[in-house]
Amino acid sequence: MASSRADPELTVRPATPEDAAAISRIYNQGIQDRVATLETEERTPEERRAWIEARGPRHPVIVACAGDEVVGWGSLNPFNPRAAYDHVADFSIYVERSWRGRGVGSRLLAELERLARRLGYHKLVLAAFPWNEAGMALYRRFGFREVGTYREQGLLDGKWVDTVIMEKLLE
């Protein structure tokens, strides 16, 4: 596991519907900052609450908290609906702006990997923006490898953007 530089009071726990407003706020920062998602429409707390409530046991959502404040969140997501892919999960990690670079992402990714192993996943995959240097460094530090680039994968702010595809086999 990678070591964490996060403040010692940082805890990671399962998300609850009551975390929806914080999750929405942090996700919207990721959308606004154009560092982590091709999503362009901001989310509401009500939408995020419904999203949390609709998740099944194999697709948990977790939050990182500093005291009572949610400062980041992560989730294991379905990769593909076909049964052959039941042991592959995509994942998401978002960190509140003022907490970026403080080890929150490391804590979340370590917990997502632990949960993925416990849930019987064989592999984790992700698509990242090549300009998200902090995210790319985090994934490499955790042993993810680049397997390719989707060229011009999405249209963001009127420009075609690439995404880097990464994977990690869980042993």
N, C-alpha and C positions, 0 to 999 in steps of 0.2 A: 504494500500500500504506500502511496505517497504521503509524505508528512504534511501536516497542515500548519499554516502560519496564522490561522484564525485566532481571534481572541478566545481565551480559555472558557468564557461563559457561553460560547456558541454551542447550541444543541441542535440535533436533528431529530425530527419526530414525524409520524404520519400526519398528513394534512387532514383538516376537517372542513366541513362546509363554512364554518366561521372564518376560515382563512381566505375565503374567496376574494374579498376586497383587496387584501395585500397581494395575493397571487395575481390578480388582475392589474394592479398598479405596477408591479415588477415586470409582468409580461409586456405591458404597454410601453414601459421604458425600453425594453428590448426591440419592440417594433419601431419606436421613434428613433432609436440610436442606429438602426440598420446594421447591427452587429451579429444577430443570432437567428434571424428568421426571414423567410420570404413573405410572411404574413404582413399585410398592410393595413388591415382594419383592426382598430383597437377593440379590446374586449371589455365587457361590463362585469361588475361583480356578480350580477344575476346569472350571466352566461357561464362564468367560471364556477359558480356554485352548482349549477346544473351539470357541468362537466365533471366536477369532483364526485357528485352524487351518482353519476352514471358509470363510474369506473368500476370494473370488476376486480376481483382479488389478484389477478395476474398483472394488473396494470396500476400499481399504486402511485400515489402522489405524496411527496414528502416536502417538508419545509425546514429551513434552517432558521433558528431563532437566536437573537441576542437579547437575553432577558425575555420579555414578552413580545418583542418586535420581530415580525417575520422579515428576514433580510435576503432570502433566496428560496427557490423551490426547484424541484426536479420531479420527473415522472418517467416511468417505463411505459412505452406505448406499443400498440400493435405495429408490427412491421408490414404484414401482409395478411389478408383474411384466409388464405389457403392453409389447410391443415399442415402441409409440409413445412410451413414456416412457424409453427407453434413454439419452437424453441429459439426463435430469434426475436429480439426486442430492439426497437428504436428507443432513444431516450432524449429527454429535454432537460436542460439546466438553465436557469435564469437567476441572475444576482442583482440585487438593488444597486443602483449606480454608486452610492457612497460606500458600498461594501466590496466593490470589485477590487481584486488584487489583494484581498485579506484572507484568502484561504477558504472562503465559503464554497466556491465551486469544487474544491478538493474534497471537502467534507461531504457535499451532496453526491459527488460521483462515487466516492468510497462506499457510501450507503446504498446507492443504486446498484453498484456491483454486488454488494453483499445480498441485497434483496433478490437480484437476478439469479444468483447462484441458488439461493434458498428456494426460489420458485421454479427451478429446473431449466433455466435458460442455458443454452449452449453458446450463444453469441450475442454481443451488443453491437449495434451499428448506428451511425449518425451521418448526417450531411452538414457540413460547416462552410462558412464563408472563408475563403483563403485569406482575407484581410483581417479576420478576427484572430489576431496574433495570440492574445491571452488564452482564448479557447483552444486554439490549435496546440499551444504549448501544454495546456492542461491534459488534453487527450493523449499527446505523445508521452507525457510523464507517466500516465497510467497504462502505457503499453499498447495504445491503439495504433494501427498502421494504416497508412493511406492505401486505398485500393483503386483509386481512380478519380477522375474529375468529370462531373456532368457539365459540359460546356453550355453556356447560355441556358441554364436551367430555369431561370425565371426573369420576369421583367420587373425591375424595381426602380422606381423613380425615372421611368423612361429609358433605362439602360438594361441590356441583357447582362446577367451576372452568372458566374460559375459557382458551383458548390463542389467541395472536396468530400469524397466518400471515404469513411474510415470504419474499421471494424476491430473487434477484439474477441478472440475465442476465450471463453471462461473455462479455466482448468480446475 
